[in-house]
Amino acid sequence: MKVEASWRAFAGFAAFGVFWGVWGAGVPRVQERAGIGDGALGLALLFVGAGALPAMLLMGRALDRWGPGVAGAAIMALGGAGVVVAFAAVNLAGLCLGLAVVGASSGAADVGINAIAGRAERDAGKAVITRAHGVFSGLVVLASLASGAASSLPFVVPFVVAGVGCLAAGVCLWASPGGFVGRREAVAPLGRRRIVPLVLVGVLGALAFASENAHQSWSAVFVDDELRSGGLSAVAPAVFAGTVAVTRFSTGGVRAVRGALLAGAAGAAGGAFVISVASTLAVAAIGLAVAAAGTAVLFPTLLRLVARNVEDDYRGRATSVVTTVSYLGFLAGPVYVGLWADAVGLRGAMVAVAALAVVLFVLAPVLLRLSGFAGGERGAQARAGVFSSASPGRWSGTKR
């Protein structure tokens, strides 16, 4: 049962990665099909976040009430939404509507698969979350490359393939035995004492995601504009995503939470600074690899910390709070770089990205201590306890 739960989590992350890999490679063709310019595309992409945020908040409660089957439904909805966008987004209005649905289903699926991975990790007592995120990162790269290689095929084909993958993963999750707590008529409220510590952890996740998405979104632009690399600009995001995947697979078993966060933040800061002073593509690639290795461990480590110290009654909502707050950083990261680039240029913007990682390095020990999670998994259980249905509204000392 434990092994099976882990593989169900991996299946969900694999489908999620395939979808976003196909989508990333297909954006130019989506834009062309809709007949819109760059400004309109930027507006349309905002609808992804607009759909995702409310769905992420609602998904946690749904998971705690109805179990992991709703995560399967969200994954299936994501695959279907991608196919609909590929077929129906023939103008700006249609694209905006379609991307709002994509965002909602993606946000719900994101919370769902992370909660499932968290439960699998706690039950199995071994690394699941970080490696599941590695599966996601690896499949994003592979699906993106495969979509590019299949560019001669009809536009909708990669989206249909991704939809089939999402359907298969969704069925796998829908058929999960049991659930988090079974189907319940109602769920007990989290209460302020449970929410505040999770928000503090989410703030660290937001800083981590801001750094990660800043590089993923702007690295090709930096290489093209600052280093005049021409057609080699696509190497930059590929180096970053590939390093993230390898790092997550190789560090999945690391248990030193505070050490992983501090090392990750230091790597993210150092890598961004190297990029800011790079004069060649090779040096920029080294900086990207260091930054990627640093950012790769941050968010999965935070999720692992929470997952090991949250009871199943509240797992969905706990994951939802941390993921939603963190996602705000994911949305803000590219905008943050753009604002700094306008003010001081792209090199100065990379220094500003390094500063984000420095802030994370400084805040991590402080916010973990304030949240009750300081000192790693065992220390968090000893000092703060876990969410317990036996004592709603406060942190209890319940042990596994």
C-alpha positions in Angstrom: 0.0 0.0 0.0 2.8 2.5 0.9 4.7 1.8 -2.4 1.4 2.1 -4.3 0.6 5.5 -2.7 4.1 6.8 -3.7 3.6 5.7 -7.3 0.2 7.3 -7.5 1.8 10.6 -6.4 4.5 10.2 -9.1 1.8 9.5 -11.7 0.1 12.8 -10.8 3.3 14.8 -11.0 4.2 13.1 -14.2 0.9 14.1 -15.9 1.2 17.6 -14.4 4.7 18.0 -15.9 3.7 16.7 -19.3 0.9 19.2 -19.5 3.0 22.2 -18.6 5.9 21.0 -20.9 3.4 20.8 -23.8 1.9 24.2 -22.9 5.3 25.9 -22.6 6.3 24.7 -26.0 2.9 25.5 -27.5 2.5 29.1 -26.4 3.8 30.7 -29.6 1.4 28.6 -31.7 -1.5 29.4 -29.3 -0.7 33.1 -29.7 -0.6 32.7 -33.5 -3.9 30.8 -33.5 -5.6 33.4 -31.4 -4.3 36.2 -33.6 -3.0 38.4 -30.8 0.1 40.4 -30.0 2.6 40.2 -27.2 0.7 42.6 -25.0 -2.6 40.8 -25.4 -0.8 37.5 -24.7 0.6 38.9 -21.5 -2.9 39.9 -20.4 -4.3 36.5 -21.3 -1.6 34.7 -19.2 -2.8 36.7 -16.1 -6.0 34.7 -16.3 -4.0 31.5 -15.4 -3.2 33.0 -12.0 -6.6 34.5 -11.6 -8.1 31.0 -12.0 -5.5 29.2 -9.9 -5.6 31.2 -6.7 -9.2 30.7 -5.7 -9.1 27.1 -6.8 -6.1 26.4 -4.6 -7.9 27.7 -1.6 -11.0 25.7 -2.2 -9.2 22.4 -3.1 -7.8 21.9 0.4 -11.2 21.8 1.9 -12.5 19.5 -0.8 -9.6 17.1 -0.2 -10.2 16.9 3.5 -13.9 16.3 3.0 -13.9 13.9 0.0 -10.4 12.4 -0.2 -7.9 12.1 -3.0 -10.4 11.3 -5.7 -11.0 15.1 -6.2 -7.3 15.4 -7.1 -7.8 12.9 -9.8 -10.8 14.9 -11.1 -8.7 18.1 -11.1 -5.9 16.4 -13.2 -8.5 15.1 -15.7 -10.1 18.6 -15.9 -6.6 20.1 -16.6 -6.0 17.8 -19.5 -9.4 18.5 -20.9 -9.0 22.2 -20.5 -5.7 22.1 -22.5 -7.4 20.4 -25.4 -10.3 22.9 -25.3 -7.9 25.8 -25.4 -6.0 24.3 -28.3 -9.2 23.9 -30.3 -11.3 26.9 -29.2 -8.9 29.8 -28.4 -9.3 31.6 -31.7 -9.4 35.1 -30.3 -8.4 37.0 -27.1 -11.8 36.5 -25.3 -11.7 32.7 -25.9 -8.1 32.5 -24.8 -8.7 34.4 -21.6 -11.7 32.2 -20.7 -9.8 29.0 -21.6 -6.7 30.0 -19.5 -8.9 30.9 -16.5 -10.2 27.3 -16.7 -6.7 26.0 -17.2 -5.5 28.0 -14.2 -8.4 26.8 -11.9 -7.9 23.1 -12.8 -4.1 23.5 -12.5 -4.2 25.2 -9.1 -6.6 22.5 -7.8 -4.4 19.7 -9.2 -1.3 21.3 -7.8 -2.7 21.3 -4.2 -4.1 17.8 -4.7 -1.0 16.0 -5.9 1.2 17.7 -3.3 -1.2 16.6 -0.5 -1.2 13.1 -1.9 2.6 13.1 -2.0 2.7 14.5 1.5 0.6 11.7 2.8 2.6 9.1 0.9 5.8 10.4 2.4 4.5 10.4 5.9 3.1 6.9 5.6 6.2 5.5 3.9 8.7 7.3 6.1 10.9 8.0 3.1 11.4 10.7 0.4 8.4 11.2 -1.9 7.7 14.9 -2.2 11.1 16.1 -3.5 11.4 13.2 -6.0 7.9 13.7 -7.1 8.8 17.3 -7.9 11.8 15.9 -9.7 9.4 13.8 -11.8 7.5 17.0 -12.6 10.6 19.0 -13.6 12.0 16.1 -15.7 8.7 15.6 -17.6 8.4 19.4 -18.3 11.8 19.2 -20.1 11.0 16.0 -22.0 7.5 17.1 -23.0 8.7 20.4 -24.1 11.4 18.9 -26.3 9.0 16.3 -27.7 6.5 19.0 -28.6 9.2 20.9 -30.4 10.2 17.8 -32.3 6.5 17.2 -33.3 6.0 20.7 -34.6 5.2 19.4 -38.1 2.1 17.6 -36.7 -1.2 19.3 -36.3 -1.1 21.9 -33.5 -3.6 20.1 -31.3 -1.8 16.7 -31.2 0.6 17.4 -28.3 -2.4 18.7 -26.2 -4.4 15.6 -26.9 -1.4 13.4 -25.9 -1.1 15.5 -22.7 -4.9 15.2 -22.1 -4.7 11.4 -22.4 -1.8 11.3 -19.9 -3.9 13.5 -17.5 -6.8 11.2 -17.9 -4.8 8.1 -17.0 -3.2 9.8 -14.0 -6.6 11.1 -12.9 -8.1 7.6 -13.1 -5.2 6.3 -11.0 -5.8 9.0 -8.3 -9.6 8.6 -8.5 -9.2 4.9 -7.8 -7.0 5.5 -4.7 -8.1 3.3 -1.9 -9.4 5.0 1.3 -8.8 8.7 1.5 -7.3 11.2 3.9 -10.0 10.8 6.5 -12.8 9.3 4.5 -15.8 11.2 3.2 -17.2 13.5 6.0 -20.2 15.7 6.2 -18.1 18.6 7.5 -14.6 19.5 8.3 -13.4 21.2 11.5 -12.1 24.8 10.9 -8.4 25.3 10.9 -8.4 28.2 13.3 -6.0 31.1 13.5 -3.4 29.1 15.4 -3.1 26.6 12.6 -3.2 29.0 9.7 -0.6 31.5 10.9 2.3 29.0 11.1 1.4 27.7 7.6 1.3 31.3 6.2 4.8 31.9 7.6 6.1 28.8 5.8 4.3 29.9 2.7 6.2 33.2 2.8 9.4 31.3 2.5 7.9 29.3 -0.3 6.9 32.5 -2.1 10.5 33.8 -1.9 11.7 30.5 -3.3 9.2 30.4 -6.1 9.9 34.1 -7.0 13.6 33.2 -7.5 12.8 30.0 -9.4 10.3 31.5 -11.9 12.4 34.6 -12.4 15.1 32.5 -13.8 12.8 30.2 -15.7 11.0 33.1 -17.3 13.9 35.5 -18.0 17.0 33.4 -18.5 16.5 33.1 -22.3 15.9 36.8 -22.6 19.0 37.6 -20.5 21.2 35.3 -22.7 19.7 36.8 -25.9 19.9 40.5 -24.9 23.0 40.6 -22.8 25.2 37.9 -24.4 23.9 38.2 -27.9 23.7 34.4 -28.2 21.2 34.3 -31.0 19.6 30.9 -31.5 21.3 29.5 -28.4 19.1 31.4 -26.0 16.9 28.3 -25.6 19.8 26.6 -23.9 19.3 28.8 -20.8 15.9 27.6 -19.6 16.8 24.0 -20.6 19.9 24.1 -18.4 17.9 25.5 -15.5 15.0 23.1 -15.7 17.3 20.1 -16.3 19.4 21.0 -13.3 16.3 21.4 -11.1 15.2 17.9 -12.1 18.5 16.2 -11.4 18.9 18.0 -8.1 15.5 17.0 -6.9 16.1 13.3 -7.7 19.5 13.3 -6.0 18.6 15.2 -2.8 15.2 13.7 -2.1 16.4 11.9 1.0 18.1 14.8 2.7 16.6 15.3 6.1 18.4 18.4 7.4 15.6 20.8 6.7 17.3 24.0 8.0 20.6 23.1 6.3 18.8 22.3 3.0 17.0 25.7 3.1 20.1 27.7 3.9 22.3 25.8 1.4 19.5 26.2 -1.2 19.2 29.9 -0.6 22.9 30.4 -0.7 23.1 28.6 -4.0 20.3 30.6 -5.4 21.9 33.9 -4.4 25.4 32.9 -5.7 24.1 31.6 -9.0 22.0 34.7 -9.7 25.0 36.9 -8.9 27.2 34.9 -11.3 24.6 35.4 -14.0 24.6 39.1 -13.4 28.3 39.4 -14.2 28.5 36.7 -16.9 30.2 37.8 -20.1 29.9 34.4 -21.9 27.2 31.8 -22.4 29.3 29.3 -20.5 29.6 31.4 -17.4 25.9 32.2 -17.5 25.1 28.5 -17.8 27.2 27.8 -14.7 25.4 30.5 -12.8 22.1 29.1 -14.0 23.0 25.6 -12.9 24.1 26.8 -9.4 20.9 28.9 -9.1 18.8 26.0 -10.2 20.4 23.5 -7.8 19.7 26.0 -5.0 16.1 26.8 -5.8 15.3 23.2 -6.6 15.4 22.1 -2.9 13.6 25.0 -1.4 9.8 24.5 -1.9 9.9 20.7 -1.7 11.8 20.9 1.6 9.2 23.2 3.0 6.4 20.9 1.9 8.2 17.9 3.4 8.5 19.7 6.7 4.8 20.5 6.8 3.7 17.1 5.5 5.6 15.2 8.3 3.9 17.2 11.0 0.3 17.5 9.8 -2.4 14.9 10.5 -4.5 13.6 7.7 -7.6 15.4 8.9 -6.1 18.7 7.9 -3.6 17.7 5.2 -5.5 19.1 2.3 -6.1 22.6 3.8 -2.6 22.8 5.3 -1.1 22.0 1.8 -3.6 24.5 0.3 -2.5 27.4 2.6 1.3 26.8 2.0 0.9 26.3 -1.7 -1.4 29.3 -2.3 0.9 31.7 -0.4 3.9 30.3 -2.2 2.2 30.6 -5.6 2.0 34.4 -5.1 5.7 34.4 -5.3 5.6 32.3 -8.5 3.4 34.9 -10.1 5.4 37.9 -8.8 8.9 36.6 -9.8 8.8 37.5 -13.5 7.1 40.8 -12.8 9.7 41.6 -10.2 12.5 41.0 -12.8 10.7 43.1 -15.4 10.4 46.1 -13.1 14.0 46.0 -12.1 15.1 45.5 -15.7 13.2 48.6 -16.7 14.9 50.5 -13.9 18.5 49.2 -13.9 18.8 46.8 -16.8 18.7 43.0 -16.9 22.1 42.6 -15.1 20.9 44.7 -12.2 17.7 42.7 -12.2 19.7 39.5 -11.7 21.3 41.2 -8.7 17.8 41.9 -7.4 17.0 38.2 -7.8 20.1 37.3 -5.8 18.8 39.7 -3.1 15.6 37.7 -2.9 17.6 34.6 -2.1 19.6 36.5 0.6 16.3 37.6 2.2 15.2 33.9 2.2 18.5 32.9 3.8 18.0 35.5 6.6 14.3 34.9 7.2 14.3 31.0 7.1 15.5 30.4 10.6 13.4 33.2 12.0 10.1 32.3 10.3 10.6 28.6 11.0 11.1 29.3 14.7 8.0 31.6 14.8 6.0 28.9 13.0 7.0 26.2 15.4 8.8 24.2 12.7 12.4 25.2 13.7 14.9 22.4 14.2 13.6 20.0 11.5 10.9 17.4 11.6 11.4 15.9 15.0 12.0 19.3 16.6 8.8 20.6 15.1 6.9 17.7 16.5 8.4 18.1 19.9 7.9 21.9 20.2 4.8 22.6 18.1 3.1 19.3 17.5 0.9 18.5 14.6 -2.6 19.3 13.5 -4.9 17.2 15.5 -8.6 16.6 15.1 -8.7 15.8 18.8 -7.8 19.4 19.7 -9.2 21.7 17.1 -8.1 25.3 17.1 -4.6 24.7 18.6 -1.4 22.9 17.9 -1.2 19.6 19.8 1.7 17.3 20.7 0.2 14.2 19.0 2.8 11.8 17.7 2.7 9.5 14.7 
